[in-house]
Amino acid sequence: MKLALEALEQIGVTLWHVLPWLAGLGVVFAILSRWSPLNGGRPWWEKRGLVTDLGYWIFVPIFTRYLRIWVTVLLTIWLFKIRDGQQIADFYLHGHGPLSRLPLWLQGIGYLVASDFVLYWIHRAFHRGVLWKYHAVHHATRELEWTSAARFHPVNLALGTAAVDIAALLFGISPDIFIVLGPFNTITSCLVHANLNWSFGPLRYVLVSPVFHRWHHVREPRDKNFASTFSLWDVMFGTAYMPAHERPSDYGIDDAAMPEGMWAQIAYPLLQRDEERMEPRPAA
């Protein structure tokens, strides 16, 4: 009973923080996508699978928050031999070691660039082998919208953003940087999934734009545009794709058995045998 009440309390806290963001982003992208849409179709609030998207917006913050805390505490006990809860909290309050002594703006820039570089390679790994069936959850939606930004399987989250953030904290970076970078990452992730005809002009091969990232979600070609923030990584490693006179469309995956509904999607790859998984098509 106590655990159930605590779970409900955390859902309430999450809703208290997430709902204002969703409301604000919803208004902004409703205006922008009407003014400069990339693909036609229904407005985002009529999107098929919207309820599933909203479920992820509640589940993901709770899951990643507690995963980061539990794993960081366990690794701190193992690596730094600190076992007292208050001492662990004090240890991470403003970071530790040489990195924590750098100016916050420099820590923030360093984290943004380094984490994006690491996540580029993690993202590529999730398009191969057994990892694809977990990442396919993110690609399953056929009506790509800004609300799709939160659709990630727990395995994808654990081995992706959560692992990178835990590593950054263990290396000593100050948690204070996330006061700014947390909202920044949320906004940019929603932006690149939004239905906007924005390519960022001369900056298109430096920063990820909505057009650039939506090419990543098309059925064909696959294995392009893996970067989250800096498209420069795709340019450097030969995975950039944004033809000048074409626009992306036909999103989704080839696995017709992928269910709708958050909990069904979370269970689906766990129940698949390896020989049943749908791997992404190779790039043309």
N, C-alpha and C positions, 0 to 999 in steps of 0.2 A: 504493500500500500504506500509506504514511504517513497519507494523508488518511483512509483507511478505519479505521485504528487510532485516529486522533483522533476520528472520528465515533463509534466504539464507546465510547471513553472518555467522551465527553460524554453518551452515552445512559446509561452507568453512573452518572455523577455526577447526572444528572437523576433517574434512578430512586432513587438514594440520598436525594435531597431530597423527591421527590414521593410515594414509596410510604408513608412514615409519615403524611403528610397524608391520603392516600387512605384508609388504614386507620382513622385517627382519625375522619375525617368519615363514613366508612362506618358505623362503630359508632354515632355520634351520630345520624345520620339514620335508621338502622334503628330505633332506639328511638323517636325523635320521630314518624316517619311511622306507626309502629304505634300510638302513643298518640293522635295527632291527624292522621289522614290526610285529605286533601282528596278525592282520587279513589280508588276501590277498585282492585282488580287485584293483580298480583304484586308481591312485594318488589323493591327496586331491584336486587338481585343476580341476579334472574331477568329483568331487562329485556331486551327485544329490542334488539340494537345495542349491548350493553354493551362488547363487544370493540372496537367502533368508538370509543366514548366513551373507553376507556382508551388507545387509540392517540393520540387528540388530547391527552390528559393528558401524554403523553410528548413528542409533536411540538411542541406550542405553546410550552412553556418554552424549548426549544432554539432554535426559530425566532425568537421574540421577543427572546431574549437577544442573539443575534448580529446581528439586524437593528438593534436599538437601538445596539449598539456600533459597527457599521460605518457606519451613517448619521450617528451623532453625531460620529464621528471625521472623516468626510468633510466634514461641515458646519463643524466646528471649524477644519479646515484652510482652508476657503473663507472663512468669516466672520471668524475671529479670527487667521488667519495663523500658527497654531501647528502646527508640523509634527513636532516631536519627540514620540515616544510617551510618554516619562516626563513631559514638560511638560504634555501633554494630560491624563494621569492626575492630576497635581497640580492642574491647573486645575479639574477637576470633583470633587476629593476631598471638599470640604465646600461645593460651590457657588461662585458667583462673583457679583460685583456687589452692588447694593443688596438684592436678595431674600435673598441668603445671610446677610446681617447681621440678619435678622429672627429672633426666637425660633423654634426648631424646631416648637413646637406651633402657632404662627401660620402658618408655612409649610405645615404639614400640613393645617390647616383650609382655608387658601386653595387649596391644590392640590386637595383633595377636592371643594370646591364648584365651583371653576372647571373642573376636568377633567370633572366630571359634567355641567355645563352644556354644554360643548363636545361631549361624547359624546352627549348627548341629540340635538343637531342632526345629528351625523354618523350616528347611528342612523336618524333620519328620512330622511336622504339615501339610506341603503342600502335603504330600502323603495321606491325609485323607480328607474326606468330601468335602465341596464345594471348598476348596482351590486347590484340585487336578486338576480341569479343567484348572486352570491357569498354574500350574506347568507342565501339560502334554505337553504344547508347547515346553518346553525344552527337553522332552523325545521323541518328535514326530519323529525326524530325524532317519532314518534307516541306514544311512551311517555316523557313528559317526567319527568325525574328530576334529582337534584342532579348526577349524573355528566354530564348534558348541558351543563353550564356551560362546558366547554372546547371544545365543537364550534364552531370558527370557521375559515373559509377563510383562507389566508395573506393574500389581498388585503384581507379584512375586518380582519385584525389589523394589517396595515401601515398602512392608512388610518384606523385607529381608535385603540386603546389605545397602540400603539407610537408613532404620530405624536404623540399628546398627550404622552407621556412624554418623547420627544425634544425637543419644543418647551419643556417645563418645564425640562429640563436646560440648554438653550441660553439660556433667560431667566435662569438662575442659581440655580434652586432647589437645595437641598442634597439629594444622593442619600440622605442619612441618613434622610430621612422615609420612604423605602420599606421600611426595616426594620420599621416598624409598619404602613404602609399596604399593603404587598405582601400579608401574611397577611390583613389586614382585607378587601381587595378579593376575595381568593380565597374567604374564608368567606362574605361577603355574596352573592357571585355564586352559590355553591352553595346558599345558603339560599333565595334567591328562585326557584330552579329546583326546589326540593325539593317533594315531595308532602305539603305541610302546609296545614292549614286555618287559617292565620294571616292575619288582615287588619290587625293592629296597631291595631284600634279607632280611637280619636280621632286617632291619628298616621298613619292610612292615607293621608292626602293630604299628608303631609310626607315619610314614608319609604316606600320600595318594600317591599312585603310579598310573601310567596309567592303569595297569592291575586291580588294586583294584577298581578304579572308574568306569572302563568300565563294571565291574560286576553290578554296580548300574543301568546301562542303558539297561541291557538285559530284554527281556520280562518276563523271569522266571529264578530265583525267584525274586520277588519284595521285597521292604522294606529292603534293605541291603546297607551298605556302604554309609552313609549319610554325612560323614565328608568332608570338603573341603580341609583342609590342614593336620590335625592331625588325622590319622586313629585310634589313641588311644581312641577317644571318642566311636567309634564303638565297639572296644574291651571291653571297660568298661561297655557299656550298651547293649551288646549282639546283635549287628547288623552287626558285621564284617563277611564277607563271601569272601573267596578267596581259593578255593580248589587247592591243590598242583599240580595235574596232569590234570587240565582242563583249558581251556582258554575261555573267554567270546565271544559270537557271538549272532546273531539274536537280533538286537537292535530295539527299537521303542515301539509303543503302539498299543493297539488293536482297537482303534477308527479309522476305515477306512475313516470316514467323515472329519477328520482333514485336512484342506486345506493346500496347499503350498502357499508361499508368505507371507511376514511379516505382512502386514496390514490385510490380511484375517485371519491370525492366531491370531492377537490381537483382532479382532472382534469376532472370533468364540466362545470363552467361555462366552463372554458378551451376546451372543444371545441364549446360551443354557439354557434350563430349568433344574433345579436341578435333576429331575428324568431322564434326558437324558445323564448326564455326565457319562464318563467311569472312574470308579475308578480303581486304580491299583490292580492287583491280589494279594492275600495274599501270603506270602512266603510259600514255600513247607515245 
